[in-house]
Amino acid sequence: MSDFPTKARVVIIGGGVVGTSSLYHLAKKGWTDCVLLEKNELTAGSTWHAAGNVPTFSNSWAIMNMQRYSTELYARLGEEVDYPMNYHQSGSIRLAHTKERVQEFERAMSMARYQGIPMEMWTAEEAKERYPFLETHDLMGVLYDPTDGDIDPAQLTQALAKGARDMGQKIIRFCPATGVTQQEDKSWVVHTEKGDIACDYVVNAAGYYAQRVGEWFKPYGGRSVPMMVMSHQYLLTEEIPEVEEWSKANGGVKLPLLRDVDISYYLRQEKHGYNLGPYEPNCKAHWDTDADPMPDDFSFQLWSDDLDRIEDIVTDAMERVPLMATSGISRVINGPIPYAPDGLPLIGPMPGVENAFENCVFTFGIAQGGGAGKVLAEWIVDGHTEWDMWAVDPRRYTDYTDHDYCVKKGMEVYGNEYAMHFPHHEWPAARDKKLSPVHDRVVAQGGVMGAYNGWERANWFAKDGDDTSLAATHTWGRSGPWEQRIKEECEAVRDHCGVLDLPGFSRFMVKGTGAAEALRGLVTGGLPKVGRMNLVYVSDDRGRILTEMSCIRLGEDEFVMITAATAQWHDRDILMKVMPTGVTVEDVTTTHDTLIVTGPKSREILASLTDADLESGWLTHQGATVAGQPAHLIRVSFAGELGWEVHALNADMPAIYDAIIAAGATPFGMYALNSLRLEKGYRAWKGDLSTDYSLLEGGLGRFVKLDKPQAFPGKAAIQSELQQGVKKSFVTLVVDADDADAPYMSCIWHGDQIVGETTSGGWGHRVNASIALGMVQADLAKPGTELEVEIYGEKYRAVVQEDQPLWDPANERLRA
């Protein structure tokens, strides 16, 4: 091929809606020398058989942002690129059968309002007026979204492709990529059947083939892409005269798209018939066993119908809209849809691989494709994204996502596609992937477990007779079998001593000549002296909060960096990127365990078990023997009481744990720890600490040293923000809440204006109050200011507190 490109800035592998959107958005950002490779024709994968629904609804702030952007893009795209588009913003109605579902809708509507999406709550009667064929006798409420609708997936893909080509991008169809090679300078050569292309960056946008493409990157630090493939069916009915008459009588518009989420299906007008799409619990995975291998090419193919799986849902839909039962089925589409273990896509840096990115595993690729292209282009061109996108960052998964895990979780998510994600609910599939060395002891003591980056930790400790069923967790409120137990655990920490087994702390040994100087050039503040530890923060080049680490200094150029469990691969990338030759970064997360031993009697309990100097001050650390085992003690406590973190090798921890329990410590769980840290105003990563906020907005100015000589990332931006003043400020609120506390991203109101959002919330058992941490307009951050927090549709009075902890404001107990 004379016009075959041998060089490109970016090569994108995959020509569905996501790949073409990525190419289009790279061009919009000025990178017009990029290439997209498609093994067949554009749209040949999941895109061609997609139903094309384009909702904005989500309980994820990041996903809602992305889907909202898609609707805004699609509304203007046809005119922008001069390509005909069938995009119908017919609106949608979601049906609520229960009070809890109404509360979920109210929460989503609150987030939507903040983003400028004009959702409304309707009564059943109002829904009937607008959808006359609907049975409404058992409904408690209806959510209406006027921006919802559907689009022709093929037209959308071709429009994005045309827009990209018009700006100079190249699309090569019928050109399978066959592999990749990384060069010494970390650039790439992408191999194809038609020749090689040298490029700076590679993007895996290969849809349900993303795992196969991902294998090419394993020699360069990659891993198996965490995904599986589901069989998804939807059916089209024959045309129905009453639907045609209604449309004509209403100016040719379509009926609102209907979602009966408690039954788990959508029903959409298709021409003058219906499109019914169920998500059945009796679902089926494909290409998940050796007996059912993925074919080399499944372009423009479908599987045979399997209507028995969806019979009950079809029957229910006919009862909800009896008109549907008057028509026959004209066609059934049964095709592959990729699923990540949480049902969300993978967008961002490929874990462990330099200059490689992922934009793949989309369950709702049409709705999210526009936003996904924008986010991916920002990652590559700018090195960061406008919105914090941790919800879809590929690094949120680490080494526990084996094939068994991905298949079981994918089927669980599909079978519960519209399920409510209650705050105390833990999904049961594919558990026990990573166990603490004292896991059996924790469970025997009543530990009700939760998964944190694959690690099992106790959320709370049940006693005989407590209801630990999944059904008991189906509430948005704080009340449940756990409430009294959390209170007791917090009181044990307050009055005596608690012990929390905390496996999975991300732990990196950083050592070698130049380690200290590299860290000084990375973090915003100072490093501790040898024998001490402190918190350090890393910002991006905008001065926004990238991560928080505990920095434990063992020697002049020897450190242990400890971060959140879920941050393991994210923070590994940050550290690896800045370390010079000769400095090693060793991930020792899986070899160690940690106990939090905290409370006013913690010194007394440890005294009989250790040779450590327990009078050593706050933020010191030391090697010692505990219960006859080697350990490392760090004088710090996320619970805000006198306490230590006890770190030890896995083999040594059982004896230590047993001795601490035998000495009188009470086991406590993650729910209690969350309550305790809220009372101290301690921030949690990717809730209170995210790239949506700058360090100064986050109230972390004391961790910034602008006078140090190192030009750490974001230094100039922080300096500028300091001069101009912050627009938002971090606050602690005490809320006159009822039976539920403020979830993440609850709107904060001042009069009739939204002035901020909560970043976390919960009940403080030591201060006996509902607490919310959040961000508000800087002029409203004054102590005593009265605001309102919206919690599941109701507004509650909230008062801004002094800029200090609610519990032990002078830290006297902590430093005792």
PARO-256476 format. One line per 2 residues: their letters; for each residue x, y, z of C-alpha. Coordinates in steps of 0.1 Angstrom, whole numbers, plus 5000, padded with zeros to 4 digits. Layout:
<rs>
A) X Y Z ~ ...
</rs>
This chain:
<rs>
MS) 5000 5000 5000 ~ 5016 5032 4989
DF) 4996 5053 5013 ~ 5001 5029 5043
PT) 5014 5051 5072 ~ 5046 5039 5088
KA) 5046 5065 5115 ~ 5019 5079 5138
RV) 5017 5097 5171 ~ 4990 5073 5184
VI) 4978 5040 5170 ~ 4943 5029 5181
IG) 4935 4992 5178 ~ 4897 4988 5173
GG) 4872 5005 5151 ~ 4840 5005 5171
VV) 4823 5036 5185 ~ 4849 5039 5213
GT) 4879 5037 5189 ~ 4865 5062 5165
SS) 4856 5085 5193 ~ 4891 5083 5207
LY) 4905 5092 5172 ~ 4880 5121 5168
HL) 4888 5136 5202 ~ 4926 5133 5197
AK) 4921 5153 5166 ~ 4900 5179 5184
KG) 4929 5183 5208 ~ 4953 5190 5179
WT) 4968 5155 5175 ~ 4959 5149 5139
DC) 4986 5124 5129 ~ 4970 5093 5145
VL) 4959 5060 5130 ~ 4930 5037 5138
LE) 4933 5000 5128 ~ 4902 4978 5123
KN) 4905 4941 5115 ~ 4872 4942 5095
EL) 4848 4970 5088 ~ 4841 4998 5112
TA) 4814 4987 5138 ~ 4820 4950 5132
GS) 4822 4941 5169 ~ 4796 4949 5197
TW) 4788 4983 5180 ~ 4769 4969 5151
HA) 4744 4950 5171 ~ 4741 4975 5200
AG) 4706 4987 5208 ~ 4719 5023 5209
NV) 4703 5036 5241 ~ 4719 5068 5254
PT) 4710 5074 5291 ~ 4726 5099 5314
FS) 4714 5081 5346 ~ 4741 5067 5368
NS) 4749 5065 5405 ~ 4785 5071 5397
WA) 4795 5108 5394 ~ 4822 5100 5369
IM) 4800 5079 5347 ~ 4772 5104 5348
NM) 4797 5131 5337 ~ 4808 5109 5308
QR) 4773 5100 5297 ~ 4761 5136 5299
YS) 4790 5147 5277 ~ 4780 5120 5252
TE) 4744 5133 5249 ~ 4757 5168 5244
LY) 4782 5157 5217 ~ 4756 5135 5199
AR) 4731 5164 5197 ~ 4756 5185 5177
LG) 4777 5159 5160 ~ 4757 5155 5128
EE) 4759 5192 5120 ~ 4795 5195 5132
VD) 4808 5168 5109 ~ 4781 5171 5082
YP) 4768 5136 5085 ~ 4731 5125 5089
MN) 4723 5112 5123 ~ 4693 5094 5137
YH) 4694 5106 5173 ~ 4661 5107 5192
QS) 4661 5123 5226 ~ 4627 5109 5234
GS) 4632 5111 5272 ~ 4629 5081 5295
IR) 4609 5070 5325 ~ 4622 5047 5352
LA) 4597 5029 5374 ~ 4600 5026 5411
HT) 4582 4998 5430 ~ 4597 5004 5464
KE) 4606 5033 5487 ~ 4642 5024 5484
RV) 4641 5027 5446 ~ 4625 5061 5449
QE) 4654 5071 5472 ~ 4679 5059 5446
FE) 4661 5079 5420 ~ 4662 5110 5442
RA) 4699 5106 5448 ~ 4706 5103 5411
MS) 4683 5132 5403 ~ 4703 5153 5428
MA) 4736 5145 5411 ~ 4720 5152 5377
RY) 4707 5186 5388 ~ 4743 5195 5399
QG) 4755 5185 5364 ~ 4727 5205 5347
IP) 4706 5175 5337 ~ 4669 5184 5342
ME) 4655 5151 5357 ~ 4622 5151 5374
MW) 4602 5128 5397 ~ 4567 5120 5386
TA) 4538 5104 5402 ~ 4524 5072 5387
EE) 4495 5093 5374 ~ 4517 5118 5357
AK) 4536 5089 5340 ~ 4503 5075 5328
ER) 4493 5108 5312 ~ 4525 5108 5292
YP) 4526 5071 5285 ~ 4490 5060 5281
FL) 4498 5023 5275 ~ 4515 5019 5309
ET) 4500 5000 5339 ~ 4508 5020 5370
HD) 4488 5005 5398 ~ 4518 4992 5418
LM) 4543 5021 5413 ~ 4556 5044 5440
GV) 4572 5069 5417 ~ 4587 5075 5383
LY) 4620 5092 5373 ~ 4618 5112 5341
DP) 4650 5122 5322 ~ 4643 5144 5291
TD) 4678 5140 5278 ~ 4676 5102 5275
GD) 4671 5085 5241 ~ 4686 5064 5214
ID) 4710 5067 5184 ~ 4719 5046 5154
PA) 4753 5031 5165 ~ 4765 5027 5129
QL) 4757 5063 5120 ~ 4773 5075 5152
TQ) 4805 5056 5144 ~ 4807 5067 5108
AL) 4801 5103 5119 ~ 4830 5102 5143
AK) 4851 5085 5117 ~ 4843 5112 5091
GA) 4850 5140 5116 ~ 4884 5124 5124
RD) 4893 5119 5088 ~ 4883 5155 5079
MG) 4909 5166 5105 ~ 4936 5145 5090
QK) 4934 5112 5109 ~ 4938 5079 5091
II) 4915 5049 5094 ~ 4927 5016 5079
RF) 4900 4990 5076 ~ 4905 4953 5070
CP) 4939 4955 5086 ~ 4943 4933 5117
AT) 4969 4943 5142 ~ 4991 4912 5149
GV) 5013 4924 5178 ~ 5034 4951 5193
TQ) 5070 4957 5202 ~ 5083 4984 5226
QE) 5114 5002 5217 ~ 5143 5012 5241
DK) 5129 5047 5242 ~ 5095 5033 5253
SW) 5079 5041 5219 ~ 5061 5014 5200
VV) 5060 4995 5168 ~ 5025 4981 5160
HT) 5026 4951 5136 ~ 4999 4945 5111
EK) 4992 4922 5082 ~ 5000 4952 5059
GD) 5031 4965 5076 ~ 5045 4980 5107
IA) 5036 5014 5122 ~ 5060 5032 5146
CD) 5042 5053 5172 ~ 5046 5071 5205
YV) 5014 5056 5221 ~ 4992 5026 5216
VN) 4955 5024 5226 ~ 4937 4990 5232
AA) 4901 4998 5220 ~ 4895 4962 5209
GY) 4861 4957 5225 ~ 4854 4921 5234
YA) 4889 4912 5219 ~ 4906 4936 5243
QR) 4919 4907 5265 ~ 4935 4890 5235
VG) 4951 4923 5224 ~ 4962 4929 5260
EW) 4983 4897 5260 ~ 5007 4914 5235
FK) 5017 4939 5263 ~ 5026 4913 5289
PY) 5064 4912 5280 ~ 5065 4949 5287
GG) 5049 4948 5322 ~ 5013 4942 5313
RS) 4987 4918 5327 ~ 4955 4900 5315
VP) 4928 4925 5309 ~ 4901 4919 5336
MM) 4870 4911 5315 ~ 4846 4884 5303
VM) 4819 4883 5276 ~ 4782 4880 5282
SH) 4754 4869 5258 ~ 4729 4898 5257
QY) 4696 4894 5239 ~ 4670 4919 5229
LL) 4640 4914 5208 ~ 4621 4936 5183
TE) 4583 4933 5179 ~ 4562 4937 5148
EI) 4546 4971 5143 ~ 4517 4981 5165
PE) 4489 5004 5151 ~ 4482 5021 5184
VE) 4519 5031 5188 ~ 4518 5045 5153
EW) 4486 5064 5160 ~ 4501 5079 5192
SK) 4533 5090 5175 ~ 4514 5107 5147
AN) 4490 5124 5171 ~ 4520 5137 5190
GG) 4539 5153 5161 ~ 4559 5122 5152
VK) 4578 5119 5185 ~ 4585 5085 5201
LP) 4572 5072 5234 ~ 4596 5078 5263
LL) 4620 5049 5268 ~ 4607 5028 5297
RD) 4629 5010 5322 ~ 4614 4988 5348
VD) 4645 4985 5368 ~ 4630 4964 5396
IS) 4622 4937 5371 ~ 4653 4944 5350
YY) 4645 4954 5314 ~ 4641 4984 5291
LR) 4613 4988 5266 ~ 4618 5013 5238
QE) 4597 5023 5208 ~ 4614 5011 5177
KH) 4597 5026 5146 ~ 4561 5017 5154
GY) 4568 4986 5175 ~ 4589 4978 5206
NL) 4625 4969 5214 ~ 4627 4949 5247
GP) 4661 4945 5263 ~ 4662 4923 5295
YE) 4690 4917 5319 ~ 4681 4883 5332
PN) 4695 4867 5364 ~ 4696 4834 5345
CK) 4723 4848 5323 ~ 4749 4832 5301
AH) 4787 4838 5297 ~ 4804 4830 5264
WD) 4839 4821 5254 ~ 4846 4814 5291
TD) 4858 4777 5288 ~ 4881 4757 5267
AD) 4850 4740 5252 ~ 4837 4774 5241
PM) 4868 4793 5227 ~ 4867 4828 5213
PD) 4869 4826 5175 ~ 4896 4846 5157
DF) 4869 4866 5140 ~ 4833 4871 5151
SF) 4826 4902 5129 ~ 4790 4910 5122
QL) 4779 4877 5138 ~ 4753 4867 5164
WS) 4744 4836 5184 ~ 4712 4816 5182
DD) 4682 4828 5201 ~ 4678 4816 5237
LD) 4644 4829 5246 ~ 4637 4805 5275
RI) 4662 4826 5296 ~ 4641 4857 5293
ED) 4606 4843 5292 ~ 4596 4856 5327
IV) 4608 4891 5319 ~ 4590 4892 5286
TD) 4558 4881 5303 ~ 4562 4909 5330
AM) 4568 4935 5303 ~ 4536 4925 5285
ER) 4517 4929 5318 ~ 4533 4963 5323
VP) 4525 4974 5287 ~ 4497 4951 5276
LM) 4498 4966 5241 ~ 4531 4948 5236
AT) 4513 4914 5239 ~ 4492 4923 5208
SG) 4522 4920 5185 ~ 4545 4892 5175
IS) 4583 4891 5177 ~ 4599 4901 5144
RV) 4636 4896 5154 ~ 4659 4885 5182
IN) 4694 4899 5185 ~ 4718 4878 5207
GP) 4753 4891 5206 ~ 4784 4895 5227
IP) 4789 4923 5252 ~ 4821 4926 5272
YA) 4819 4931 5310 ~ 4846 4942 5335
PD) 4841 4928 5370 ~ 4822 4959 5381
GL) 4804 4965 5348 ~ 4824 4998 5342
PL) 4848 5002 5313 ~ 4886 5005 5314
IG) 4898 5040 5304 ~ 4932 5052 5311
PM) 4969 5042 5315 ~ 4975 5005 5309
PG) 4988 4992 5343 ~ 5025 4986 5344
VE) 5031 4995 5307 ~ 5046 5029 5297
NA) 5029 5048 5268 ~ 5001 5024 5264
FE) 4964 5031 5272 ~ 4931 5012 5274
NC) 4897 5023 5262 ~ 4878 4990 5262
VF) 4854 4966 5279 ~ 4823 4988 5275
TF) 4790 4973 5286 ~ 4772 5005 5275
GI) 4796 5017 5248 ~ 4771 5038 5228
AQ) 4761 5058 5258 ~ 4796 5062 5271
GG) 4815 5063 5238 ~ 4815 5101 5233
GA) 4827 5108 5269 ~ 4852 5079 5267
GK) 4869 5094 5236 ~ 4872 5128 5254
VL) 4886 5112 5286 ~ 4911 5090 5267
AE) 4924 5120 5246 ~ 4929 5140 5278
WI) 4949 5112 5294 ~ 4972 5109 5264
VD) 4976 5146 5254 ~ 4974 5163 5289
GH) 4984 5135 5312 ~ 4953 5140 5333
TE) 4915 5142 5328 ~ 4891 5171 5334
WD) 4870 5150 5359 ~ 4884 5125 5383
MW) 4879 5092 5365 ~ 4891 5067 5391
AV) 4858 5048 5386 ~ 4870 5036 5352
DP) 4908 5037 5356 ~ 4922 5003 5346
RR) 4946 5004 5377 ~ 4916 5000 5400
YT) 4921 4962 5395 ~ 4952 4945 5405
DY) 4965 4909 5406 ~ 4934 4891 5419
TD) 4913 4894 5387 ~ 4919 4859 5374
HD) 4896 4843 5348 ~ 4873 4827 5375
YC) 4869 4861 5392 ~ 4861 4879 5360
VK) 4835 4854 5348 ~ 4817 4852 5382
KG) 4817 4889 5388 ~ 4806 4897 5352
ME) 4777 4873 5355 ~ 4768 4888 5389
VY) 4768 4924 5375 ~ 4748 4914 5344
GN) 4722 4896 5364 ~ 4719 4926 5387
EY) 4724 4953 5361 ~ 4697 4976 5376
AM) 4702 4965 5412 ~ 4706 4992 5439
HF) 4741 4994 5454 ~ 4733 4999 5491
PH) 4761 5012 5513 ~ 4762 4982 5536
HE) 4757 4956 5508 ~ 4787 4934 5498
WP) 4783 4914 5465 ~ 4789 4877 5472
AA) 4804 4863 5440 ~ 4841 4855 5436
RD) 4851 4863 5472 ~ 4881 4853 5493
KK) 4906 4861 5466 ~ 4931 4875 5491
LS) 4932 4865 5527 ~ 4949 4880 5557
PV) 4971 4855 5577 ~ 4945 4859 5606
HD) 4915 4857 5583 ~ 4901 4826 5600
RV) 4904 4841 5634 ~ 4886 4873 5623
VA) 4857 4853 5608 ~ 4855 4831 5639
QG) 4851 4863 5660 ~ 4821 4873 5639
GV) 4837 4893 5612 ~ 4813 4903 5585
MG) 4836 4907 5556 ~ 4841 4931 5527
AY) 4864 4931 5498 ~ 4891 4959 5494
NG) 4913 4955 5463 ~ 4905 4918 5466
WE) 4915 4916 5503 ~ 4890 4904 5528
RA) 4886 4928 5558 ~ 4860 4928 5585
NW) 4834 4955 5581 ~ 4818 4948 5615
FA) 4816 4921 5640 ~ 4783 4903 5645
KD) 4772 4886 5677 ~ 4750 4856 5681
GD) 4715 4863 5667 ~ 4725 4892 5645
DT) 4711 4891 5610 ~ 4740 4889 5586
SL) 4719 4881 5555 ~ 4722 4901 5523
AA) 4686 4910 5526 ~ 4693 4929 5558
TH) 4716 4952 5539 ~ 4689 4964 5514
TW) 4686 4999 5529 ~ 4700 5033 5524
GR) 4697 5041 5561 ~ 4723 5037 5588
SG) 4701 5014 5609 ~ 4706 4977 5606
PW) 4721 4948 5625 ~ 4754 4965 5622
EQ) 4745 4998 5639 ~ 4747 4987 5675
RI) 4778 4967 5669 ~ 4796 4997 5652
KE) 4787 5018 5682 ~ 4801 4992 5706
EC) 4833 4989 5685 ~ 4838 5027 5684
EA) 4832 5029 5722 ~ 4858 5001 5728
VR) 4883 5022 5708 ~ 4873 5053 5727
DH) 4873 5038 5762 ~ 4898 5009 5761
CG) 4916 4994 5731 ~ 4905 4981 5697
VL) 4924 4960 5672 ~ 4917 4960 5634
DL) 4933 4936 5610 ~ 4941 4956 5579
PG) 4956 4934 5552 ~ 4964 4948 5518
FS) 4979 4982 5526 ~ 4998 4991 5495
RF) 5035 4989 5506 ~ 5066 4999 5486
MV) 5102 4996 5497 ~ 5121 5025 5480
KG) 5159 5025 5484 ~ 5191 5034 5466
TG) 5212 5065 5461 ~ 5190 5094 5450
AA) 5158 5080 5465 ~ 5154 5109 5489
EA) 5160 5136 5462 ~ 5136 5119 5438
LR) 5109 5119 5465 ~ 5116 5156 5473
GL) 5110 5163 5436 ~ 5077 5143 5437
VT) 5059 5153 5469 ~ 5045 5187 5477
GG) 5060 5189 5512 ~ 5090 5177 5532
LP) 5103 5143 5540 ~ 5106 5130 5576
KV) 5138 5125 5594 ~ 5152 5090 5598
GR) 5132 5072 5625 ~ 5101 5093 5618
MN) 5071 5092 5594 ~ 5047 5117 5579
LV) 5020 5121 5554 ~ 5031 5133 5519
YV) 5010 5143 5490 ~ 5015 5142 5453
SD) 4997 5166 5430 ~ 4993 5167 5392
DR) 5005 5197 5372 ~ 4973 5215 5380
GR) 4980 5213 5417 ~ 4952 5188 5422
IL) 4953 5159 5446 ~ 4968 5128 5429
TE) 4976 5107 5460 ~ 4984 5106 5497
MS) 5012 5083 5511 ~ 5026 5075 5545
CI) 5063 5081 5542 ~ 5083 5060 5567
RL) 5121 5068 5566 ~ 5144 5039 5575
GE) 5176 5055 5563 ~ 5190 5084 5544
DE) 5179 5069 5511 ~ 5156 5041 5523
FV) 5118 5045 5527 ~ 5087 5025 5531
MI) 5058 5042 5513 ~ 5023 5030 5524
TA) 4991 5039 5505 ~ 4955 5028 5502
AT) 4948 4992 5492 ~ 4930 5003 5461
AQ) 4959 5026 5451 ~ 4984 4998 5447
WH) 4990 4999 5409 ~ 4981 5036 5407
DR) 5008 5047 5432 ~ 5033 5021 5419
DI) 5032 5039 5386 ~ 5037 5073 5403
LM) 5068 5061 5422 ~ 5083 5041 5393
KV) 5081 5071 5370 ~ 5103 5094 5390
MP) 5130 5071 5404 ~ 5165 5073 5389
TG) 5186 5044 5378 ~ 5199 5026 5409
VT) 5168 5032 5430 ~ 5145 5002 5434
VE) 5108 5003 5441 ~ 5098 4969 5455
DV) 5061 4961 5460 ~ 5059 4941 5493
TT) 5021 4945 5497 ~ 5014 4908 5498
TH) 5042 4897 5522 ~ 5031 4918 5551
DT) 5000 4924 5573 ~ 4991 4953 5595
LI) 4972 4957 5627 ~ 4958 4989 5640
VT) 4960 4988 5678 ~ 4944 5019 5692
GP) 4926 5034 5723 ~ 4936 5048 5756
KS) 4946 5014 5769 ~ 4966 5004 5738
RE) 5000 5013 5755 ~ 4990 4992 5785
IL) 4980 4962 5763 ~ 5012 4964 5742
AS) 5035 4969 5772 ~ 5032 4933 5782
LT) 5039 4920 5747 ~ 5068 4941 5733
DA) 5102 4954 5739 ~ 5094 4986 5720
DL) 5097 5020 5735 ~ 5061 5028 5739
ES) 5069 5063 5752 ~ 5083 5072 5718
GW) 5064 5102 5704 ~ 5037 5106 5678
LT) 5048 5099 5642 ~ 5078 5078 5652
HQ) 5085 5042 5642 ~ 5108 5014 5654
GA) 5116 4978 5649 ~ 5107 4957 5679
TV) 5095 4923 5690 ~ 5058 4917 5697
AG) 5046 4885 5712 ~ 5081 4871 5704
QP) 5078 4879 5667 ~ 5097 4906 5647
AH) 5075 4936 5639 ~ 5076 4973 5631
LI) 5056 4997 5652 ~ 5045 5031 5639
RV) 5030 5056 5663 ~ 5000 5067 5643
SF) 4963 5061 5644 ~ 4937 5067 5617
AG) 4911 5063 5645 ~ 4923 5094 5663
EL) 4932 5078 5696 ~ 4965 5068 5712
GW) 4977 5039 5691 ~ 5001 5021 5668
EV) 5002 5004 5635 ~ 5019 4970 5640
HA) 5034 4957 5608 ~ 5048 4922 5604
LN) 5055 4895 5579 ~ 5024 4873 5573
AD) 5039 4842 5590 ~ 5045 4862 5622
MP) 5012 4880 5624 ~ 4989 4852 5639
AI) 5009 4850 5671 ~ 5009 4888 5674
YD) 4972 4890 5668 ~ 4964 4862 5692
AI) 4984 4879 5720 ~ 4968 4913 5715
IA) 4933 4897 5716 ~ 4942 4877 5747
AG) 4955 4909 5764 ~ 4920 4924 5761
AT) 4918 4943 5728 ~ 4884 4943 5711
PF) 4882 4936 5674 ~ 4867 4963 5653
GM) 4859 4967 5616 ~ 4861 4991 5587
YA) 4827 5007 5594 ~ 4838 5017 5628
LN) 4871 5030 5614 ~ 4852 5051 5589
SL) 4831 5066 5617 ~ 4862 5073 5638
RL) 4882 5090 5610 ~ 4852 5112 5601
EK) 4852 5126 5636 ~ 4889 5136 5631
GY) 4883 5150 5596 ~ 4907 5125 5581
RA) 4903 5123 5544 ~ 4898 5091 5524
WK) 4915 5085 5490 ~ 4892 5090 5459
GD) 4864 5103 5481 ~ 4877 5134 5499
LS) 4911 5132 5481 ~ 4907 5133 5443
TD) 4918 5151 5412 ~ 4885 5170 5413
YS) 4901 5192 5440 ~ 4934 5211 5445
LL) 4955 5206 5476 ~ 4946 5241 5487
EG) 4909 5235 5482 ~ 4913 5202 5501
GL) 4926 5221 5531 ~ 4960 5205 5527
GR) 4981 5237 5524 ~ 5002 5227 5555
FV) 5015 5198 5534 ~ 5029 5221 5507
KL) 5064 5237 5508 ~ 5066 5263 5481
DK) 5099 5275 5494 ~ 5118 5242 5487
PQ) 5140 5243 5456 ~ 5125 5212 5439
AF) 5100 5219 5412 ~ 5075 5192 5422
PG) 5045 5186 5399 ~ 5019 5214 5404
KA) 5042 5238 5422 ~ 5035 5267 5398
AI) 4998 5260 5398 ~ 4996 5259 5436
QS) 5016 5292 5437 ~ 4992 5308 5413
EL) 4961 5295 5432 ~ 4976 5308 5465
QQ) 4978 5343 5450 ~ 4944 5342 5434
GV) 4925 5325 5462 ~ 4906 5292 5462
KK) 4871 5289 5447 ~ 4861 5260 5470
SF) 4871 5251 5505 ~ 4870 5218 5524
VT) 4846 5218 5554 ~ 4833 5195 5581
LV) 4795 5197 5585 ~ 4774 5185 5613
VD) 4741 5175 5597 ~ 4706 5173 5614
AD) 4701 5140 5594 ~ 4673 5116 5599
DA) 4678 5079 5593 ~ 4705 5082 5566
DA) 4738 5100 5564 ~ 4751 5119 5534
PY) 4765 5097 5507 ~ 4793 5108 5483
MS) 4784 5137 5460 ~ 4752 5148 5479
CI) 4743 5184 5470 ~ 4750 5211 5495
WH) 4725 5240 5493 ~ 4725 5276 5504
GD) 4690 5289 5500 ~ 4679 5278 5465
QI) 4715 5275 5452 ~ 4737 5244 5450
VG) 4770 5256 5465 ~ 4790 5224 5469
ET) 4790 5187 5474 ~ 4797 5161 5501
TS) 4828 5139 5496 ~ 4819 5114 5524
GG) 4796 5111 5554 ~ 4785 5089 5583
WG) 4776 5088 5619 ~ 4801 5098 5646
HR) 4795 5076 5676 ~ 4820 5095 5699
VN) 4803 5129 5691 ~ 4768 5115 5686
AS) 4762 5133 5653 ~ 4758 5128 5616
IA) 4790 5142 5599 ~ 4796 5151 5563
LG) 4829 5162 5548 ~ 4827 5182 5517
MV) 4835 5211 5494 ~ 4816 5245 5494
QA) 4821 5279 5479 ~ 4850 5295 5497
DL) 4829 5324 5511 ~ 4806 5299 5528
AK) 4833 5280 5546 ~ 4831 5301 5577
PG) 4824 5283 5610 ~ 4787 5286 5620
TE) 4774 5290 5584 ~ 4741 5272 5580
LE) 4736 5252 5549 ~ 4715 5223 5538
VE) 4726 5188 5526 ~ 4703 5169 5503
IY) 4701 5132 5513 ~ 4680 5109 5491
GE) 4657 5137 5481 ~ 4653 5155 5515
KY) 4672 5186 5526 ~ 4687 5187 5561
RA) 4702 5216 5580 ~ 4740 5214 5582
VV) 4764 5237 5601 ~ 4800 5244 5591
QE) 4823 5235 5619 ~ 4856 5250 5630
DQ) 4887 5240 5610 ~ 4897 5213 5635
PL) 4886 5178 5644 ~ 4852 5173 5660
WD) 4867 5148 5684 ~ 4898 5157 5705
PA) 4904 5189 5685 ~ 4938 5195 5702
NE) 4949 5159 5695 ~ 4957 5154 5732
RL) 4944 5118 5732 ~ 4963 5110 5699
RA) 4996 5123 5714 ~ 4991 5109 5749
</rs>
